Amino acid sequence: MDKKLFFILYYLKTYCTFDVLGFHFGLSSGHAHRHVEQLLPVLRRSLAKLDLLPERALTTPGEMMKLIEKHGDLIIDGVECGCVRPQDDDQQKARYRAPRKTEVM
């Protein structure tokens, strides 16, 4: 069970391809995919039963405050992804807006 838990947590942390996941754990990519499909529902059910499943759909600031009051800790997991800036001036203007400069009076 410890190895299975480590396997699925490793996958969720890295979101690597099944080829890479299989390589790290000595499996084929097909077996790695099958293990992920089998273990994800088990992990979700376990976390739900322990009331540890993370909230994913908050609609109001009040809901956020209730969660903070209930648990005391807040963890935000985010990823910053860079993008390639278009070289064409018209495409740059369409996609990006520079911060406006305010005039000092």
Backbone as XML, in Angstrom:
<?xml version="1.0"?>
<chain id="A" units="angstrom">
  <residue number="1" name="MET">
    <atom name="N" x="0.818" y="-1.198" z="0.000"/>
    <atom name="CA" x="0.000" y="0.000" z="0.000"/>
    <atom name="C" x="0.865" y="1.267" z="0.000"/>
  </residue>
  <residue number="2" name="ASP">
    <atom name="N" x="1.976" y="1.237" z="0.724"/>
    <atom name="CA" x="2.850" y="2.417" z="0.767"/>
    <atom name="C" x="3.378" y="2.765" z="-0.622"/>
  </residue>
  <residue number="3" name="LYS">
    <atom name="N" x="3.755" y="1.740" z="-1.381"/>
    <atom name="CA" x="4.284" y="1.973" z="-2.730"/>
    <atom name="C" x="3.202" y="2.529" z="-3.658"/>
  </residue>
  <residue number="4" name="LYS">
    <atom name="N" x="1.980" y="2.020" z="-3.514"/>
    <atom name="CA" x="0.882" y="2.514" z="-4.341"/>
    <atom name="C" x="0.563" y="3.971" z="-4.001"/>
  </residue>
  <residue number="5" name="LEU">
    <atom name="N" x="0.563" y="4.288" z="-2.728"/>
    <atom name="CA" x="0.307" y="5.677" z="-2.317"/>
    <atom name="C" x="1.405" y="6.594" z="-2.837"/>
  </residue>
  <residue number="6" name="PHE">
    <atom name="N" x="2.663" y="6.176" z="-2.716"/>
    <atom name="CA" x="3.757" y="6.982" z="-3.232"/>
    <atom name="C" x="3.634" y="7.161" z="-4.738"/>
  </residue>
  <residue number="7" name="PHE">
    <atom name="N" x="3.277" y="6.101" z="-5.439"/>
    <atom name="CA" x="3.133" y="6.146" z="-6.891"/>
    <atom name="C" x="2.112" y="7.202" z="-7.301"/>
  </residue>
  <residue number="8" name="ILE">
    <atom name="N" x="0.921" y="7.173" z="-6.721"/>
    <atom name="CA" x="-0.134" y="8.094" z="-7.147"/>
    <atom name="C" x="0.164" y="9.523" z="-6.692"/>
  </residue>
  <residue number="9" name="LEU">
    <atom name="N" x="0.760" y="9.694" z="-5.527"/>
    <atom name="CA" x="1.122" y="11.041" z="-5.079"/>
    <atom name="C" x="2.243" y="11.616" z="-5.937"/>
  </residue>
  <residue number="10" name="TYR">
    <atom name="N" x="3.185" y="10.772" z="-6.341"/>
    <atom name="CA" x="4.259" y="11.213" z="-7.244"/>
    <atom name="C" x="3.664" y="11.680" z="-8.564"/>
  </residue>
  <residue number="11" name="TYR">
    <atom name="N" x="2.725" y="10.910" z="-9.096"/>
    <atom name="CA" x="2.083" y="11.289" z="-10.356"/>
    <atom name="C" x="1.349" y="12.621" z="-10.207"/>
  </residue>
  <residue number="12" name="LEU">
    <atom name="N" x="0.597" y="12.794" z="-9.139"/>
    <atom name="CA" x="-0.164" y="14.027" z="-8.942"/>
    <atom name="C" x="0.745" y="15.230" z="-8.717"/>
  </residue>
  <residue number="13" name="LYS">
    <atom name="N" x="1.890" y="15.012" z="-8.147"/>
    <atom name="CA" x="2.832" y="16.119" z="-7.910"/>
    <atom name="C" x="3.544" y="16.528" z="-9.193"/>
  </residue>
  <residue number="14" name="THR">
    <atom name="N" x="3.918" y="15.558" z="-10.019"/>
    <atom name="CA" x="4.745" y="15.874" z="-11.186"/>
    <atom name="C" x="3.960" y="15.955" z="-12.490"/>
  </residue>
  <residue number="15" name="TYR">
    <atom name="N" x="2.818" y="15.276" z="-12.576"/>
    <atom name="CA" x="2.028" y="15.176" z="-13.813"/>
    <atom name="C" x="2.913" y="14.876" z="-15.025"/>
  </residue>
  <residue number="16" name="CYS">
    <atom name="N" x="3.810" y="13.919" z="-14.847"/>
    <atom name="CA" x="4.684" y="13.530" z="-15.950"/>
    <atom name="C" x="3.911" y="12.630" z="-16.920"/>
  </residue>
  <residue number="17" name="THR">
    <atom name="N" x="4.497" y="12.383" z="-18.061"/>
    <atom name="CA" x="3.859" y="11.487" z="-19.027"/>
    <atom name="C" x="3.888" y="10.065" z="-18.473"/>
  </residue>
  <residue number="18" name="PHE">
    <atom name="N" x="3.036" y="9.217" z="-19.031"/>
    <atom name="CA" x="3.009" y="7.836" z="-18.565"/>
    <atom name="C" x="4.280" y="7.095" z="-18.953"/>
  </residue>
  <residue number="19" name="ASP">
    <atom name="N" x="4.932" y="7.538" z="-20.024"/>
    <atom name="CA" x="6.233" y="6.954" z="-20.374"/>
    <atom name="C" x="7.248" y="7.226" z="-19.275"/>
  </residue>
  <residue number="20" name="VAL">
    <atom name="N" x="7.309" y="8.471" z="-18.821"/>
    <atom name="CA" x="8.257" y="8.851" z="-17.766"/>
    <atom name="C" x="7.881" y="8.186" z="-16.451"/>
  </residue>
  <residue number="21" name="LEU">
    <atom name="N" x="6.592" y="8.195" z="-16.135"/>
    <atom name="CA" x="6.126" y="7.563" z="-14.895"/>
    <atom name="C" x="6.484" y="6.081" z="-14.888"/>
  </residue>
  <residue number="22" name="GLY">
    <atom name="N" x="6.234" y="5.420" z="-16.000"/>
    <atom name="CA" x="6.590" y="4.005" z="-16.090"/>
    <atom name="C" x="8.080" y="3.774" z="-15.954"/>
  </residue>
  <residue number="23" name="PHE">
    <atom name="N" x="8.878" y="4.639" z="-16.565"/>
    <atom name="CA" x="10.340" y="4.515" z="-16.468"/>
    <atom name="C" x="10.795" y="4.597" z="-15.012"/>
  </residue>
  <residue number="24" name="HIS">
    <atom name="N" x="10.254" y="5.570" z="-14.263"/>
    <atom name="CA" x="10.670" y="5.759" z="-12.867"/>
    <atom name="C" x="10.260" y="4.599" z="-11.971"/>
  </residue>
  <residue number="25" name="PHE">
    <atom name="N" x="9.170" y="3.917" z="-12.333"/>
    <atom name="CA" x="8.674" y="2.852" z="-11.466"/>
    <atom name="C" x="8.827" y="1.459" z="-12.076"/>
  </residue>
  <residue number="26" name="GLY">
    <atom name="N" x="9.576" y="1.364" z="-13.187"/>
    <atom name="CA" x="9.836" y="0.064" z="-13.790"/>
    <atom name="C" x="8.607" y="-0.566" z="-14.422"/>
  </residue>
  <residue number="27" name="LEU">
    <atom name="N" x="7.757" y="0.262" z="-15.043"/>
    <atom name="CA" x="6.528" y="-0.211" z="-15.673"/>
    <atom name="C" x="6.491" y="0.239" z="-17.126"/>
  </residue>
  <residue number="28" name="SER">
    <atom name="N" x="5.646" y="-0.388" z="-17.902"/>
    <atom name="CA" x="5.391" y="0.130" z="-19.243"/>
    <atom name="C" x="4.466" y="1.340" z="-19.106"/>
  </residue>
  <residue number="29" name="SER">
    <atom name="N" x="4.375" y="2.140" z="-20.149"/>
    <atom name="CA" x="3.495" y="3.311" z="-20.072"/>
    <atom name="C" x="2.041" y="2.878" z="-19.917"/>
  </residue>
  <residue number="30" name="GLY">
    <atom name="N" x="1.659" y="1.770" z="-20.533"/>
    <atom name="CA" x="0.297" y="1.261" z="-20.396"/>
    <atom name="C" x="-0.030" y="0.839" z="-18.974"/>
  </residue>
  <residue number="31" name="HIS">
    <atom name="N" x="0.920" y="0.151" z="-18.332"/>
    <atom name="CA" x="0.710" y="-0.253" z="-16.940"/>
    <atom name="C" x="0.672" y="0.964" z="-16.019"/>
  </residue>
  <residue number="32" name="ALA">
    <atom name="N" x="1.514" y="1.954" z="-16.299"/>
    <atom name="CA" x="1.501" y="3.175" z="-15.487"/>
    <atom name="C" x="0.138" y="3.861" z="-15.593"/>
  </residue>
  <residue number="33" name="HIS">
    <atom name="N" x="-0.389" y="3.945" z="-16.809"/>
    <atom name="CA" x="-1.700" y="4.553" z="-17.023"/>
    <atom name="C" x="-2.789" y="3.774" z="-16.283"/>
  </residue>
  <residue number="34" name="ARG">
    <atom name="N" x="-2.743" y="2.466" z="-16.379"/>
    <atom name="CA" x="-3.732" y="1.621" z="-15.707"/>
    <atom name="C" x="-3.680" y="1.809" z="-14.189"/>
  </residue>
  <residue number="35" name="HIS">
    <atom name="N" x="-2.474" y="1.887" z="-13.638"/>
    <atom name="CA" x="-2.339" y="2.097" z="-12.189"/>
    <atom name="C" x="-2.921" y="3.448" z="-11.781"/>
  </residue>
  <residue number="36" name="VAL">
    <atom name="N" x="-2.666" y="4.489" z="-12.567"/>
    <atom name="CA" x="-3.217" y="5.807" z="-12.248"/>
    <atom name="C" x="-4.743" y="5.755" z="-12.277"/>
  </residue>
  <residue number="37" name="GLU">
    <atom name="N" x="-5.312" y="5.117" z="-13.304"/>
    <atom name="CA" x="-6.773" y="5.001" z="-13.398"/>
    <atom name="C" x="-7.363" y="4.239" z="-12.219"/>
  </residue>
  <residue number="38" name="GLN">
    <atom name="N" x="-6.658" y="3.253" z="-11.713"/>
    <atom name="CA" x="-7.155" y="2.463" z="-10.589"/>
    <atom name="C" x="-6.963" y="3.166" z="-9.252"/>
  </residue>
  <residue number="39" name="LEU">
    <atom name="N" x="-5.844" y="3.877" z="-9.099"/>
    <atom name="CA" x="-5.515" y="4.443" z="-7.794"/>
    <atom name="C" x="-6.131" y="5.809" z="-7.524"/>
  </residue>
  <residue number="40" name="LEU">
    <atom name="N" x="-6.389" y="6.599" z="-8.559"/>
    <atom name="CA" x="-6.986" y="7.921" z="-8.337"/>
    <atom name="C" x="-8.339" y="7.839" z="-7.623"/>
  </residue>
  <residue number="41" name="PRO">
    <atom name="N" x="-9.267" y="6.978" z="-8.071"/>
    <atom name="CA" x="-10.545" y="6.896" z="-7.352"/>
    <atom name="C" x="-10.388" y="6.434" z="-5.899"/>
  </residue>
  <residue number="42" name="VAL">
    <atom name="N" x="-9.445" y="5.551" z="-5.655"/>
    <atom name="CA" x="-9.205" y="5.077" z="-4.285"/>
    <atom name="C" x="-8.729" y="6.234" z="-3.414"/>
  </residue>
  <residue number="43" name="LEU">
    <atom name="N" x="-7.798" y="7.026" z="-3.933"/>
    <atom name="CA" x="-7.290" y="8.171" z="-3.174"/>
    <atom name="C" x="-8.406" y="9.185" z="-2.922"/>
  </residue>
  <residue number="44" name="ARG">
    <atom name="N" x="-9.222" y="9.468" z="-3.942"/>
    <atom name="CA" x="-10.331" y="10.422" z="-3.767"/>
    <atom name="C" x="-11.321" y="9.942" z="-2.713"/>
  </residue>
  <residue number="45" name="ARG">
    <atom name="N" x="-11.681" y="8.671" z="-2.781"/>
    <atom name="CA" x="-12.624" y="8.132" z="-1.778"/>
    <atom name="C" x="-12.030" y="8.201" z="-0.376"/>
  </residue>
  <residue number="46" name="SER">
    <atom name="N" x="-10.758" y="7.894" z="-0.252"/>
    <atom name="CA" x="-10.102" y="7.926" z="1.058"/>
    <atom name="C" x="-10.069" y="9.342" z="1.616"/>
  </residue>
  <residue number="47" name="LEU">
    <atom name="N" x="-9.704" y="10.305" z="0.766"/>
    <atom name="CA" x="-9.668" y="11.692" z="1.226"/>
    <atom name="C" x="-11.062" y="12.208" z="1.562"/>
  </residue>
  <residue number="48" name="ALA">
    <atom name="N" x="-12.063" y="11.799" z="0.794"/>
    <atom name="CA" x="-13.443" y="12.211" z="1.085"/>
    <atom name="C" x="-13.912" y="11.615" z="2.407"/>
  </residue>
  <residue number="49" name="LYS">
    <atom name="N" x="-13.594" y="10.354" z="2.649"/>
    <atom name="CA" x="-13.997" y="9.692" z="3.889"/>
    <atom name="C" x="-13.348" y="10.359" z="5.108"/>
  </residue>
  <residue number="50" name="LEU">
    <atom name="N" x="-12.116" y="10.820" z="4.947"/>
    <atom name="CA" x="-11.404" y="11.501" z="6.033"/>
    <atom name="C" x="-11.729" y="13.000" z="6.097"/>
  </residue>
  <residue number="51" name="ASP">
    <atom name="N" x="-12.598" y="13.462" z="5.201"/>
    <atom name="CA" x="-12.966" y="14.880" z="5.083"/>
    <atom name="C" x="-11.724" y="15.744" z="4.823"/>
  </residue>
  <residue number="52" name="LEU">
    <atom name="N" x="-10.851" y="15.249" z="3.957"/>
    <atom name="CA" x="-9.629" y="15.964" z="3.611"/>
    <atom name="C" x="-9.554" y="16.312" z="2.130"/>
  </residue>
  <residue number="53" name="LEU">
    <atom name="N" x="-10.631" y="16.070" z="1.408"/>
    <atom name="CA" x="-10.656" y="16.379" z="-0.007"/>
    <atom name="C" x="-10.631" y="17.885" z="-0.194"/>
  </residue>
  <residue number="54" name="PRO">
    <atom name="N" x="-9.726" y="18.397" z="-1.017"/>
    <atom name="CA" x="-9.632" y="19.862" z="-1.172"/>
    <atom name="C" x="-10.864" y="20.431" z="-1.866"/>
  </residue>
  <residue number="55" name="GLU">
    <atom name="N" x="-11.219" y="21.650" z="-1.469"/>
    <atom name="CA" x="-12.322" y="22.363" z="-2.112"/>
    <atom name="C" x="-11.816" y="22.908" z="-3.439"/>
  </residue>
  <residue number="56" name="ARG">
    <atom name="N" x="-12.600" y="22.757" z="-4.479"/>
    <atom name="CA" x="-12.157" y="23.194" z="-5.796"/>
    <atom name="C" x="-13.087" y="24.215" z="-6.426"/>
  </residue>
  <residue number="57" name="ALA">
    <atom name="N" x="-14.277" y="24.410" z="-5.883"/>
    <atom name="CA" x="-15.236" y="25.291" z="-6.542"/>
    <atom name="C" x="-15.866" y="26.259" z="-5.542"/>
  </residue>
  <residue number="58" name="LEU">
    <atom name="N" x="-15.108" y="27.231" z="-5.147"/>
    <atom name="CA" x="-15.638" y="28.268" z="-4.263"/>
    <atom name="C" x="-16.243" y="29.365" z="-5.123"/>
  </residue>
  <residue number="59" name="THR">
    <atom name="N" x="-17.442" y="29.808" z="-4.754"/>
    <atom name="CA" x="-18.116" y="30.806" z="-5.586"/>
    <atom name="C" x="-18.184" y="32.179" z="-4.943"/>
  </residue>
  <residue number="60" name="THR">
    <atom name="N" x="-17.986" y="32.244" z="-3.637"/>
    <atom name="CA" x="-18.064" y="33.545" z="-2.959"/>
    <atom name="C" x="-16.895" y="33.690" z="-1.993"/>
  </residue>
  <residue number="61" name="PRO">
    <atom name="N" x="-16.529" y="34.937" z="-1.675"/>
    <atom name="CA" x="-15.494" y="35.150" z="-0.654"/>
    <atom name="C" x="-15.908" y="34.593" z="0.709"/>
  </residue>
  <residue number="62" name="GLY">
    <atom name="N" x="-17.212" y="34.588" z="0.990"/>
    <atom name="CA" x="-17.694" y="34.045" z="2.260"/>
    <atom name="C" x="-17.379" y="32.570" z="2.417"/>
  </residue>
  <residue number="63" name="GLU">
    <atom name="N" x="-17.505" y="31.807" z="1.323"/>
    <atom name="CA" x="-17.158" y="30.387" z="1.361"/>
    <atom name="C" x="-15.676" y="30.196" z="1.669"/>
  </residue>
  <residue number="64" name="MET">
    <atom name="N" x="-14.850" y="31.064" z="1.104"/>
    <atom name="CA" x="-13.409" y="31.000" z="1.369"/>
    <atom name="C" x="-13.130" y="31.282" z="2.842"/>
  </residue>
  <residue number="65" name="MET">
    <atom name="N" x="-13.799" y="32.270" z="3.396"/>
    <atom name="CA" x="-13.581" y="32.611" z="4.805"/>
    <atom name="C" x="-14.022" y="31.469" z="5.727"/>
  </residue>
  <residue number="66" name="LYS">
    <atom name="N" x="-15.120" y="30.804" z="5.389"/>
    <atom name="CA" x="-15.580" y="29.672" z="6.203"/>
    <atom name="C" x="-14.550" y="28.545" z="6.191"/>
  </residue>
  <residue number="67" name="LEU">
    <atom name="N" x="-13.955" y="28.287" z="5.032"/>
    <atom name="CA" x="-12.934" y="27.245" z="4.956"/>
    <atom name="C" x="-11.702" y="27.600" z="5.777"/>
  </residue>
  <residue number="68" name="ILE">
    <atom name="N" x="-11.290" y="28.859" z="5.710"/>
    <atom name="CA" x="-10.117" y="29.290" z="6.488"/>
    <atom name="C" x="-10.409" y="29.165" z="7.972"/>
  </residue>
  <residue number="69" name="GLU">
    <atom name="N" x="-11.617" y="29.555" z="8.392"/>
    <atom name="CA" x="-11.986" y="29.434" z="9.808"/>
    <atom name="C" x="-12.046" y="27.964" z="10.237"/>
  </residue>
  <residue number="70" name="LYS">
    <atom name="N" x="-12.544" y="27.107" z="9.338"/>
    <atom name="CA" x="-12.681" y="25.685" z="9.668"/>
    <atom name="C" x="-11.330" y="24.997" z="9.795"/>
  </residue>
  <residue number="71" name="HIS">
    <atom name="N" x="-10.423" y="25.276" z="8.847"/>
    <atom name="CA" x="-9.165" y="24.534" z="8.800"/>
    <atom name="C" x="-7.978" y="25.304" z="9.372"/>
  </residue>
  <residue number="72" name="GLY">
    <atom name="N" x="-8.022" y="26.608" z="9.336"/>
    <atom name="CA" x="-6.931" y="27.402" z="9.888"/>
    <atom name="C" x="-5.756" y="27.605" z="8.955"/>
  </residue>
  <residue number="73" name="ASP">
    <atom name="N" x="-5.598" y="26.760" z="7.972"/>
    <atom name="CA" x="-4.487" y="26.872" z="7.030"/>
    <atom name="C" x="-5.034" y="26.978" z="5.615"/>
  </residue>
  <residue number="74" name="LEU">
    <atom name="N" x="-4.296" y="27.670" z="4.793"/>
    <atom name="CA" x="-4.679" y="27.816" z="3.399"/>
    <atom name="C" x="-3.460" y="27.538" z="2.544"/>
  </residue>
  <residue number="75" name="ILE">
    <atom name="N" x="-3.594" y="26.606" z="1.616"/>
    <atom name="CA" x="-2.514" y="26.272" z="0.694"/>
    <atom name="C" x="-3.029" y="26.511" z="-0.713"/>
  </residue>
  <residue number="76" name="ILE">
    <atom name="N" x="-2.317" y="27.323" z="-1.460"/>
    <atom name="CA" x="-2.671" y="27.579" z="-2.848"/>
    <atom name="C" x="-1.558" y="27.003" z="-3.704"/>
  </residue>
  <residue number="77" name="ASP">
    <atom name="N" x="-1.928" y="26.091" z="-4.569"/>
    <atom name="CA" x="-0.968" y="25.448" z="-5.446"/>
    <atom name="C" x="-1.180" y="26.014" z="-6.847"/>
  </residue>
  <residue number="78" name="GLY">
    <atom name="N" x="-0.210" y="26.725" z="-7.346"/>
    <atom name="CA" x="-0.345" y="27.334" z="-8.660"/>
    <atom name="C" x="0.914" y="27.180" z="-9.475"/>
  </residue>
  <residue number="79" name="VAL">
    <atom name="N" x="0.758" y="27.310" z="-10.755"/>
    <atom name="CA" x="1.880" y="27.170" z="-11.667"/>
    <atom name="C" x="1.892" y="28.372" z="-12.591"/>
  </residue>
  <residue number="80" name="GLU">
    <atom name="N" x="3.047" y="28.962" z="-12.753"/>
    <atom name="CA" x="3.192" y="30.059" z="-13.703"/>
    <atom name="C" x="3.790" y="29.500" z="-14.978"/>
  </residue>
  <residue number="81" name="CYS">
    <atom name="N" x="3.115" y="29.744" z="-16.077"/>
    <atom name="CA" x="3.579" y="29.236" z="-17.362"/>
    <atom name="C" x="3.949" y="30.402" z="-18.267"/>
  </residue>
  <residue number="82" name="GLY">
    <atom name="N" x="5.142" y="30.385" z="-18.761"/>
    <atom name="CA" x="5.560" y="31.410" z="-19.696"/>
    <atom name="C" x="4.937" y="31.188" z="-21.059"/>
  </residue>
  <residue number="83" name="CYS">
    <atom name="N" x="4.885" y="32.216" z="-21.841"/>
    <atom name="CA" x="4.362" y="32.080" z="-23.198"/>
    <atom name="C" x="5.305" y="32.807" z="-24.154"/>
  </residue>
  <residue number="84" name="VAL">
    <atom name="N" x="5.242" y="32.413" z="-25.405"/>
    <atom name="CA" x="6.077" y="33.025" z="-26.422"/>
    <atom name="C" x="5.381" y="34.290" z="-26.899"/>
  </residue>
  <residue number="85" name="ARG">
    <atom name="N" x="6.082" y="35.402" z="-26.822"/>
    <atom name="CA" x="5.509" y="36.668" z="-27.247"/>
    <atom name="C" x="5.559" y="36.761" z="-28.768"/>
  </residue>
  <residue number="86" name="PRO">
    <atom name="N" x="4.424" y="37.102" z="-29.394"/>
    <atom name="CA" x="4.422" y="37.213" z="-30.858"/>
    <atom name="C" x="5.390" y="38.282" z="-31.340"/>
  </residue>
  <residue number="87" name="GLN">
    <atom name="N" x="6.052" y="38.029" z="-32.461"/>
    <atom name="CA" x="7.002" y="38.984" z="-33.017"/>
    <atom name="C" x="6.316" y="40.058" z="-33.853"/>
  </residue>
  <residue number="88" name="ASP">
    <atom name="N" x="5.156" y="39.750" z="-34.387"/>
    <atom name="CA" x="4.415" y="40.702" z="-35.203"/>
    <atom name="C" x="3.796" y="41.780" z="-34.304"/>
  </residue>
  <residue number="89" name="ASP">
    <atom name="N" x="3.994" y="43.056" z="-34.646"/>
    <atom name="CA" x="3.503" y="44.165" z="-33.827"/>
    <atom name="C" x="1.995" y="44.138" z="-33.645"/>
  </residue>
  <residue number="90" name="ASP">
    <atom name="N" x="1.254" y="43.843" z="-34.710"/>
    <atom name="CA" x="-0.204" y="43.817" z="-34.619"/>
    <atom name="C" x="-0.688" y="42.712" z="-33.674"/>
  </residue>
  <residue number="91" name="GLN">
    <atom name="N" x="-0.046" y="41.556" z="-33.743"/>
    <atom name="CA" x="-0.423" y="40.452" z="-32.846"/>
    <atom name="C" x="-0.080" y="40.790" z="-31.401"/>
  </residue>
  <residue number="92" name="GLN">
    <atom name="N" x="1.042" y="41.463" z="-31.187"/>
    <atom name="CA" x="1.409" y="41.880" z="-29.833"/>
    <atom name="C" x="0.370" y="42.833" z="-29.270"/>
  </residue>
  <residue number="93" name="LYS">
    <atom name="N" x="-0.036" y="43.815" z="-30.059"/>
    <atom name="CA" x="-1.026" y="44.788" z="-29.599"/>
    <atom name="C" x="-2.361" y="44.119" z="-29.303"/>
  </residue>
  <residue number="94" name="ALA">
    <atom name="N" x="-2.728" y="43.120" z="-30.095"/>
    <atom name="CA" x="-3.998" y="42.419" z="-29.880"/>
    <atom name="C" x="-3.979" y="41.584" z="-28.606"/>
  </residue>
  <residue number="95" name="ARG">
    <atom name="N" x="-2.826" y="41.010" z="-28.259"/>
    <atom name="CA" x="-2.744" y="40.105" z="-27.105"/>
    <atom name="C" x="-2.346" y="40.783" z="-25.804"/>
  </residue>
  <residue number="96" name="TYR">
    <atom name="N" x="-1.578" y="41.855" z="-25.887"/>
    <atom name="CA" x="-1.028" y="42.460" z="-24.684"/>
    <atom name="C" x="-1.414" y="43.927" z="-24.592"/>
  </residue>
  <residue number="97" name="ARG">
    <atom name="N" x="-1.620" y="44.359" z="-23.374"/>
    <atom name="CA" x="-1.895" y="45.761" z="-23.143"/>
    <atom name="C" x="-0.910" y="46.249" z="-22.086"/>
  </residue>
  <residue number="98" name="ALA">
    <atom name="N" x="-0.122" y="47.214" z="-22.451"/>
    <atom name="CA" x="0.866" y="47.757" z="-21.516"/>
    <atom name="C" x="0.152" y="48.530" z="-20.409"/>
  </residue>
  <residue number="99" name="PRO">
    <atom name="N" x="0.738" y="48.557" z="-19.216"/>
    <atom name="CA" x="0.142" y="49.351" z="-18.148"/>
    <atom name="C" x="0.052" y="50.820" z="-18.563"/>
  </residue>
  <residue number="100" name="ARG">
    <atom name="N" x="-1.053" y="51.431" z="-18.221"/>
    <atom name="CA" x="-1.240" y="52.833" z="-18.588"/>
    <atom name="C" x="-0.478" y="53.723" z="-17.623"/>
  </residue>
  <residue number="101" name="LYS">
    <atom name="N" x="0.140" y="54.719" z="-18.178"/>
    <atom name="CA" x="0.877" y="55.678" z="-17.356"/>
    <atom name="C" x="-0.087" y="56.765" z="-16.918"/>
  </residue>
  <residue number="102" name="THR">
    <atom name="N" x="-0.053" y="57.066" z="-15.648"/>
    <atom name="CA" x="-0.916" y="58.137" z="-15.146"/>
    <atom name="C" x="-0.138" y="59.445" z="-15.118"/>
  </residue>
  <residue number="103" name="GLU">
    <atom name="N" x="-0.815" y="60.480" z="-15.455"/>
    <atom name="CA" x="-0.163" y="61.789" z="-15.464"/>
    <atom name="C" x="-0.172" y="62.381" z="-14.061"/>
  </residue>
  <residue number="104" name="VAL">
    <atom name="N" x="0.918" y="62.984" z="-13.693"/>
    <atom name="CA" x="1.026" y="63.641" z="-12.403"/>
    <atom name="C" x="0.715" y="65.104" z="-12.594"/>
  </residue>
  <residue number="105" name="MET">
    <atom name="N" x="-0.237" y="65.611" z="-11.813"/>
    <atom name="CA" x="-0.612" y="67.032" z="-11.956"/>
    <atom name="C" x="0.019" y="67.870" z="-10.895"/>
  </residue>
</chain>
